[in-house]
Amino acid sequence: MTSLGLLLLSIVLLKNVGTAHTAVSDFANQGWRVLPAVLVYAVLGTSLPEEPLFRGFLLKRLATRFGFAIGNLI
């Protein structure tokens, strides 16, 4: 139910964003030639910063407070 609710919320939000500037709009309508730039952006802009933040900072604190299994689940 939570996943369905979040899906519906994201659909409503995306419909209402309109012409807002997003990361996707930087690469829109440029074809396959921007694939290397998209991959670099995905690694450097999202996954690389997430690892130290979530695994290195938040997970350590959650696992200490709630235990390993619950901390990972959260």
C-alpha positions as YAML, in Angstrom:
chain: A
units: angstrom
residues:
- id: 1
  name: MET
  ca: [0.00, 0.00, 0.00]
- id: 2
  name: THR
  ca: [2.87, 2.33, 0.78]
- id: 3
  name: SER
  ca: [4.48, 1.73, -2.61]
- id: 4
  name: LEU
  ca: [1.20, 2.34, -4.39]
- id: 5
  name: GLY
  ca: [0.66, 5.52, -2.42]
- id: 6
  name: LEU
  ca: [4.14, 6.81, -3.23]
- id: 7
  name: LEU
  ca: [3.65, 5.92, -6.89]
- id: 8
  name: LEU
  ca: [0.40, 7.87, -7.06]
- id: 9
  name: LEU
  ca: [1.95, 10.81, -5.21]
- id: 10
  name: SER
  ca: [4.90, 10.89, -7.61]
- id: 11
  name: ILE
  ca: [2.57, 10.82, -10.62]
- id: 12
  name: VAL
  ca: [0.59, 13.77, -9.24]
- id: 13
  name: LEU
  ca: [3.78, 15.69, -8.45]
- id: 14
  name: LEU
  ca: [5.28, 15.04, -11.87]
- id: 15
  name: LYS
  ca: [2.10, 16.25, -13.57]
- id: 16
  name: ASN
  ca: [2.25, 19.48, -11.57]
- id: 17
  name: VAL
  ca: [5.95, 20.19, -12.05]
- id: 18
  name: GLY
  ca: [5.32, 21.47, -15.55]
- id: 19
  name: THR
  ca: [8.36, 23.11, -17.08]
- id: 20
  name: ALA
  ca: [10.59, 23.05, -14.02]
- id: 21
  name: HIS
  ca: [14.28, 22.56, -14.70]
- id: 22
  name: THR
  ca: [15.43, 19.08, -13.73]
- id: 23
  name: ALA
  ca: [18.53, 16.99, -14.31]
- id: 24
  name: VAL
  ca: [16.67, 15.13, -17.03]
- id: 25
  name: SER
  ca: [15.91, 18.36, -18.90]
- id: 26
  name: ASP
  ca: [19.65, 18.95, -19.33]
- id: 27
  name: PHE
  ca: [19.86, 15.82, -21.48]
- id: 28
  name: ALA
  ca: [16.43, 15.82, -23.11]
- id: 29
  name: ASN
  ca: [16.06, 15.36, -26.88]
- id: 30
  name: GLN
  ca: [19.79, 14.92, -27.51]
- id: 31
  name: GLY
  ca: [19.79, 11.24, -28.44]
- id: 32
  name: TRP
  ca: [22.35, 8.57, -27.66]
- id: 33
  name: ARG
  ca: [25.36, 10.90, -27.91]
- id: 34
  name: VAL
  ca: [24.73, 12.15, -24.36]
- id: 35
  name: LEU
  ca: [24.82, 8.65, -22.85]
- id: 36
  name: PRO
  ca: [28.41, 9.03, -21.55]
- id: 37
  name: ALA
  ca: [27.49, 12.34, -19.91]
- id: 38
  name: VAL
  ca: [24.37, 10.80, -18.36]
- id: 39
  name: LEU
  ca: [26.40, 7.90, -16.94]
- id: 40
  name: VAL
  ca: [29.03, 10.22, -15.49]
- id: 41
  name: TYR
  ca: [26.29, 12.40, -14.00]
- id: 42
  name: ALA
  ca: [24.56, 9.35, -12.53]
- id: 43
  name: VAL
  ca: [27.75, 8.09, -10.87]
- id: 44
  name: LEU
  ca: [29.22, 11.39, -9.69]
- id: 45
  name: GLY
  ca: [25.95, 13.18, -9.00]
- id: 46
  name: THR
  ca: [23.94, 10.51, -7.27]
- id: 47
  name: SER
  ca: [25.43, 7.15, -6.36]
- id: 48
  name: LEU
  ca: [28.87, 8.29, -5.28]
- id: 49
  name: PRO
  ca: [27.64, 10.92, -2.78]
- id: 50
  name: GLU
  ca: [24.89, 8.59, -1.50]
- id: 51
  name: GLU
  ca: [27.27, 5.87, -0.36]
- id: 52
  name: PRO
  ca: [29.20, 7.95, 2.19]
- id: 53
  name: LEU
  ca: [26.02, 9.65, 3.40]
- id: 54
  name: PHE
  ca: [23.79, 6.62, 3.84]
- id: 55
  name: ARG
  ca: [26.24, 3.79, 4.47]
- id: 56
  name: GLY
  ca: [28.97, 5.81, 6.10]
- id: 57
  name: PHE
  ca: [26.89, 8.14, 8.24]
- id: 58
  name: LEU
  ca: [23.24, 7.16, 8.65]
- id: 59
  name: LEU
  ca: [23.60, 3.38, 8.65]
- id: 60
  name: LYS
  ca: [26.24, 3.44, 11.38]
- id: 61
  name: ARG
  ca: [23.98, 5.49, 13.63]
- id: 62
  name: LEU
  ca: [20.84, 3.48, 12.86]
- id: 63
  name: ALA
  ca: [22.62, 0.15, 13.36]
- id: 64
  name: THR
  ca: [24.05, 1.35, 16.66]
- id: 65
  name: ARG
  ca: [20.68, 2.51, 17.89]
- id: 66
  name: PHE
  ca: [18.38, -0.24, 16.54]
- id: 67
  name: GLY
  ca: [20.72, -3.13, 15.76]
- id: 68
  name: PHE
  ca: [22.13, -4.29, 12.43]
- id: 69
  name: ALA
  ca: [19.01, -5.87, 10.92]
- id: 70
  name: ILE
  ca: [16.57, -3.09, 11.84]
- id: 71
  name: GLY
  ca: [19.08, -0.37, 10.93]
- id: 72
  name: ASN
  ca: [19.52, -1.87, 7.45]
- id: 73
  name: LEU
  ca: [15.79, -2.30, 7.05]
- id: 74
  name: ILE
  ca: [15.17, 1.35, 7.88]
...
